Amino acid sequence: MTLHDRISLTWRYGKAQLLIGAVYNLVCMSFLLRGISYTFFVDCFIVKVLVTALTMYLASKFRDRDAIFFYINLGLSRRKLQFSVILADFLMLVILLAFVLIFHG
C-alpha cells in the first residue's frame, strides 16, 4: 500500500474529525492574528485536546459499525487510523500556529 493510499484512507475514515479540527484551527489562527498572546498557544492546545476527544467520541457513536471491516480487510486497524487522524489534526494546528508566530509575531 502506497503513502497516497494511506493518506486517502485516513481522509476517508476521519473526514468529519479532520473538518471539525480544521475549523477549530482556523478559529485559533484568527484569534491569534488579532493579537498574539503566548499564553493563548497553551490554551489552544488544551481546548484542542478536549475538542478532539469530543469529536472522536461522537464519530465512534455515529459511525457505521460494519464500515470498519473495510479498513480491517485492507490491513489497517481502528487504532492506527485514529492515531493517523489525530496526528494529522494536531500537525495542522502546529503548522498554522507556527506560521502565525513566524510571519505575524
N, C-alpha and C positions, 0 to 999 in steps of 0.2 A: 504494500500500500504506500503510495507516494505521499509527500508532505501536502500537496494540493488536495488530495483525497481526505486526509485527516482534517485539514482546515475546513473543507466543505462539510464534512460530517459533524464537526464541532459546531459550526454555524447552524446546521440543520437541527441539531439536538438542543442547543441553547439559545435559539434566536430570541425568544422572549426575554430571557435573562440579560442577554447582551444589549438589547434595545433599551430596556429599562436602565441598565447600567450606563449606557451612552447618554441618555437624557440626564441622569444624575451627574455624570462627568461634565457635561456642558453647563449645567446649572452651577456647579462648583467653580468652573472656569470663569463664568460670567461674574460671579461674586468676587472672585479674586482680581479680575480686571478692574473692578471699581475701586478697589483699594487693597493693596497687598498687606496682609497680616499673617505673620509666620505661624501664629497660633491657629489660624484657620486651616492650615495644612493638616495639623493633627486632628482637628475637628472633622475635616473632610474624610480622613481615613477611618475615624471611629464610626461616623454615620454610614460610611460606605460598607463597613462590615455588617452593620445592622440591616441596611437595605439589601445587601447580598443574601444574608440569611433569610430574610423575609421572602425574597423572590425565589430562592431555592425551595423553601417550604411550599409556597404556592404552586410552583412549577411541578413539584413532585405530587401534590394533591390532585392537580387537574390534568396531568399527563396521562395519555392512554397507556395502560399497563401492558398491553400487548406490543406496543411500538418499540419497547426496549429490546425485544428479541431480534429486531432488525439489526441493531448495533452489536448485540452479543454474537450473532451469526457472522458478523464481519470481524470478530475478534477484539472488539472494544468493550470494556466493562463500563458499567454505570459510573463507578468512582473515577475512572480515567477521564471520562467525558465531562463529569462535573468539575474535576480538577482543571481540565483544559479551559472550560468556560470561565471559571473563577480567575485563573491565571491571565487569560486574555482581557477580562474585565478590569482587573487591577492594573495590568500593564497599560491599558488605555488611559486610566486615571493618572498614573505616574508620568506618562509621556505628556499629557496635556498640562499637568501641573509644572513639569519641567520647562515646557515651552513658555508658560506664563512667567515663571520665575526668571528665565534667561532673557526673554525679549521685553518683558514689561517691568521687571523688578530691577 
